[in-house]
Amino acid sequence: MVILGIDPGYAILGYGLLNYDGGNMSVIDYGVIETTPKMTFPERLEALHAGVSLLIAKHRPDHIAFEELFFYHNAKTAIQVAAGRGVALLAAQQAGLPLYEYTPMEIKLSVTGDGHADKLQVQTMVKLLLKLASLPKPDDAADALGAAICHANAIGPTLEEYRIK
């Protein structure tokens, strides 16, 4: 099974693709889709949608796992990131794929055993779990791999509770 993890954003959207065979996980690809401040906001959204659509067409994932948004400071940034998440969800929905979402705390707990782990702890555990030669960077890509790992760990009888409805 191929799992695409997505860490939503509008300036940087992280992605991580894993092959999961029921007990083993291996990395297929990971990275980020970046937009620039010189682009208009609609152009940024279009670039994110096109990038996620391209990843889906190229790798044909079976499931897509999104990190839920969590903000409590800047409302403008929250709205922009939510819009970026929306176009990524749209690309996945248009491909007809099952979509799942996990909170940052669920992802950190699944990857590190600590729901309050910091970014370096997540990167370190992602590196160890996936047998990578170095820490996955940037941290948006590591977070996306974390979402995919979390989904792989959740596959089983309780999986439906995470499905986006």
Secondary structure, DSSP 8 states (H G I E B T S, - for coil): -EEEEEE--SSEEEEEEEEE-SS-EEEEEEEEEE--TTS-HHHHHHHHHHHHHHHHHHH--SEEEEE----SS-HHHHHHHHHHHHHHHHHHHHTT--EEEE-HHHHHHHHHS-TT--HHHHHHHHHHHTT-SS--SSHHHHHHHHHHHHHHHH-STTGGGGB--
